[in-house]
């Protein structure tokens, strides 16, 4: 089996996965980055917080999309949660444990929505 075959097989397997599980995986990966830098300062920590910020900006954008099929009340609650996360990340020293906890809960919720 060639590398190209492996890449195609991997892509097909990922495409067949439930979209909510894929979204949960993204939250898990970003959370892993935050967890890795929880006790650190410097560029790696800044990068992990920036990745989390990009994730939540993408979430808010998706929630505001008129074609989003989640119930309005759920979308509004998630936007509100995202803004709380953004405010925390705007702090000089964001509470990484708080960010991790929120991301883990969202990932668990997404994984449970099958």
C-alpha positions as CSV (number, residue, x, y, z in Angstrom):
1,X,0.0,0.0,0.0
2,X,1.4,3.4,-1.0
3,X,1.4,6.6,1.1
4,X,-1.2,8.0,-1.3
5,X,-3.4,5.0,-0.6
6,X,-3.1,5.4,3.1
7,X,-3.9,9.1,2.8
8,X,-7.0,8.4,0.7
9,X,-8.1,5.7,3.2
10,X,-7.6,8.0,6.1
11,X,-9.5,10.8,4.4
12,X,-12.4,8.5,3.6
13,X,-12.6,7.2,7.2
14,X,-12.6,10.8,8.5
15,X,-15.3,11.8,6.0
16,X,-17.5,8.9,7.2
17,X,-17.3,10.1,10.8
18,X,-20.1,12.0,12.4
19,X,-19.6,15.8,12.0
20,X,-20.3,16.4,15.7
21,X,-17.6,13.9,16.7
22,X,-15.2,15.7,14.3
23,X,-16.1,19.0,16.0
24,X,-15.5,17.4,19.4
25,X,-12.1,16.3,18.3
26,X,-11.2,19.8,17.3
27,X,-12.1,21.0,20.8
28,X,-10.1,18.1,22.3
29,X,-7.0,19.0,20.2
30,X,-7.2,22.7,21.2
31,X,-7.7,21.7,24.8
32,X,-4.7,19.4,24.7
33,X,-2.6,22.4,23.6
34,X,-3.9,24.4,26.5
35,X,-3.3,21.6,28.9
36,X,0.3,21.3,27.6
37,X,1.1,24.9,28.5
38,X,-1.0,25.3,31.6
39,X,2.1,25.7,33.8
40,X,4.2,27.6,31.2
41,X,4.8,31.1,30.0
42,X,6.1,32.3,26.7
43,X,5.4,31.7,23.0
44,X,3.8,28.2,23.4
45,X,1.2,29.5,25.9
46,X,0.5,32.5,23.7
47,X,0.1,30.1,20.7
48,X,-2.3,27.8,22.6
49,X,-4.5,30.7,23.7
50,X,-4.5,32.1,20.1
51,X,-5.6,28.7,18.8
52,X,-8.4,28.6,21.4
53,X,-9.4,32.2,20.3
54,X,-9.5,31.1,16.7
55,X,-11.7,28.1,17.6
56,X,-14.2,30.2,19.5
57,X,-14.3,32.9,16.8
58,X,-15.1,30.1,14.3
59,X,-17.8,28.7,16.6
60,X,-19.4,32.1,17.0
61,X,-19.3,32.6,13.2
62,X,-21.0,29.2,12.6
63,X,-23.6,29.9,15.3
64,X,-24.5,33.3,13.6
65,X,-24.8,31.7,10.2
66,X,-28.5,31.9,9.2
67,X,-28.3,28.3,7.9
68,X,-27.3,26.9,11.3
69,X,-30.0,24.5,12.4
70,X,-29.4,24.5,16.1
71,X,-32.4,25.9,18.1
72,X,-32.1,29.7,18.5
73,X,-31.9,29.4,22.3
74,X,-29.0,27.0,22.2
75,X,-27.2,29.1,19.7
76,X,-27.6,32.2,21.9
77,X,-26.4,30.3,24.9
78,X,-23.3,29.1,23.1
79,X,-22.6,32.6,21.7
80,X,-22.8,33.9,25.3
81,X,-20.5,31.2,26.5
82,X,-18.0,32.0,23.7
83,X,-18.0,35.6,24.7
84,X,-17.2,34.7,28.3
85,X,-14.3,32.6,27.0
86,X,-13.1,35.5,24.8
87,X,-13.2,37.9,27.8
88,X,-11.1,35.4,29.8
89,X,-8.6,35.2,27.0
90,X,-8.4,39.0,26.8
91,X,-7.1,39.0,30.4
92,X,-3.4,39.6,30.9
93,X,-3.1,36.1,32.5
94,X,-6.1,34.0,31.3
95,X,-7.2,31.2,33.5
96,X,-6.1,28.3,31.5
97,X,-7.9,25.8,33.8
98,X,-11.2,27.7,33.1
99,X,-10.6,27.5,29.3
100,X,-9.8,23.8,29.5
101,X,-13.0,23.1,31.6
102,X,-15.2,24.9,29.1
103,X,-13.7,23.2,26.1
104,X,-14.0,19.8,27.7
105,X,-17.6,20.3,28.5
106,X,-18.4,21.5,25.0
107,X,-16.5,18.5,23.5
108,X,-18.5,16.1,25.8
109,X,-21.7,17.8,24.7
110,X,-20.8,17.5,21.0
111,X,-19.8,13.8,21.4
112,X,-23.2,13.1,23.1
113,X,-25.3,14.7,20.3
114,X,-25.4,11.7,18.0
